[in-house]
Amino acid sequence: MTDVYEEFRAAVNMTAGELEKWLGTEESREVGQKKSEGAESVGHDSGRKIVKLLHARKGDLTPADEEHMRKVTGYVHRHLAQRPSGDVKETKWRYSLMNWGHDPLKK
């Protein structure tokens, strides 16, 4: 679990508070794949789970939590590799990553 946890913490560069605030925005709700019209996107749902993971103590994490941390880490790495050219500040690419807890503009 240690490697999975450390990789997750490296991929997720937003704090729980930053992510919660972001998930409350219209931009956050507008991006990502949705299972049906009007439904919550997969990334937005993942963001809510990430907030819970960030608040959890490492010793309290379950195998399901570990699986979601793997999913998040994989998504962030794949999505970063697809970075579009130019200014990405107000792009769906960035907003989607932020739903998964990673702000590519954060230092």
C-alpha positions as CSV (number, residue, x, y, z in Angstrom):
1,M,0.0,0.0,0.0
2,T,2.9,2.4,0.7
3,D,3.9,2.7,-2.9
4,V,0.3,3.2,-4.1
5,Y,-0.3,5.8,-1.4
6,E,3.0,7.7,-2.2
7,E,2.2,7.6,-6.0
8,F,-1.3,8.9,-5.3
9,R,0.0,11.7,-3.1
10,A,2.5,12.7,-5.8
11,A,-0.2,12.7,-8.5
12,V,-2.8,14.6,-6.4
13,N,-1.2,18.0,-5.9
14,M,-4.4,19.8,-4.7
15,T,-5.3,19.9,-1.1
16,A,-8.7,18.6,0.1
17,G,-9.9,22.2,0.6
18,E,-8.7,23.3,-2.9
19,L,-10.4,20.3,-4.5
20,E,-13.7,20.7,-2.6
21,K,-13.8,24.4,-3.6
22,W,-13.0,23.4,-7.3
23,L,-15.7,20.7,-7.3
24,G,-18.3,23.4,-6.4
25,T,-17.6,25.4,-9.6
26,E,-19.6,25.3,-12.8
27,E,-16.4,24.6,-14.8
28,S,-15.9,21.4,-12.7
29,R,-19.4,20.1,-13.4
30,E,-19.2,20.8,-17.1
31,V,-16.3,18.6,-18.0
32,G,-15.8,14.9,-18.3
33,Q,-17.5,11.8,-19.4
34,K,-21.1,11.3,-18.2
35,K,-22.9,8.0,-18.1
36,S,-26.1,9.7,-19.0
37,E,-27.4,13.2,-19.9
38,G,-27.4,15.4,-16.7
39,A,-25.5,12.9,-14.7
40,E,-22.4,13.6,-12.7
41,S,-19.2,13.0,-14.7
42,V,-16.8,10.2,-13.8
43,G,-14.1,12.7,-12.9
44,H,-16.4,14.8,-10.7
45,D,-17.4,11.7,-8.8
46,S,-13.8,10.7,-8.5
47,G,-13.0,14.1,-7.1
48,R,-15.5,13.6,-4.3
49,K,-13.8,10.3,-3.5
50,I,-10.4,11.9,-3.6
51,V,-11.4,14.5,-1.0
52,K,-12.4,11.6,1.3
53,L,-9.1,9.9,0.7
54,L,-7.2,13.1,1.5
55,H,-9.0,13.4,4.8
56,A,-8.5,9.7,5.7
57,R,-5.6,8.4,7.8
58,K,-3.4,6.1,5.9
59,G,-4.0,3.2,8.3
60,D,-7.8,3.5,7.7
61,L,-7.6,3.1,3.9
62,T,-9.4,0.0,2.5
63,P,-8.6,-2.1,-0.5
64,A,-11.3,-0.2,-2.4
65,D,-9.5,3.0,-1.5
66,E,-6.3,1.6,-2.7
67,E,-7.9,0.6,-6.0
68,H,-9.3,4.2,-6.5
69,M,-5.8,5.6,-5.7
70,R,-4.4,3.5,-8.5
71,K,-7.1,4.6,-10.8
72,V,-6.4,8.3,-10.0
73,T,-2.7,7.9,-10.4
74,G,-3.1,6.2,-13.8
75,Y,-5.6,8.8,-15.0
76,V,-3.4,11.8,-14.0
77,H,-0.3,10.3,-15.7
78,R,-2.2,9.4,-18.9
79,H,-3.9,12.8,-19.1
80,L,-0.7,14.8,-18.4
81,A,0.9,13.0,-21.4
82,Q,-1.9,14.4,-23.6
83,R,-1.2,18.1,-22.7
84,P,-2.4,20.4,-25.5
85,S,-0.1,23.1,-26.9
86,G,-0.5,26.7,-25.9
87,D,-2.0,28.2,-22.8
88,V,-4.0,25.6,-20.9
89,K,-5.3,27.8,-18.1
90,E,-9.0,27.8,-19.2
91,T,-9.1,24.4,-21.0
92,K,-11.3,21.3,-20.5
93,W,-8.0,19.4,-20.3
94,R,-6.9,21.3,-17.2
95,Y,-10.4,21.3,-15.7
96,S,-10.7,17.5,-16.1
97,L,-7.3,17.0,-14.4
98,M,-8.4,19.2,-11.6
99,N,-11.5,17.0,-11.1
100,W,-9.0,14.2,-10.5
101,G,-7.1,16.3,-7.9
102,H,-4.2,17.5,-10.1
103,D,-3.8,21.2,-11.2
104,P,-1.1,21.2,-13.9
105,L,-0.5,24.9,-13.3
106,K,0.2,24.5,-9.6
107,K,3.8,24.8,-8.6
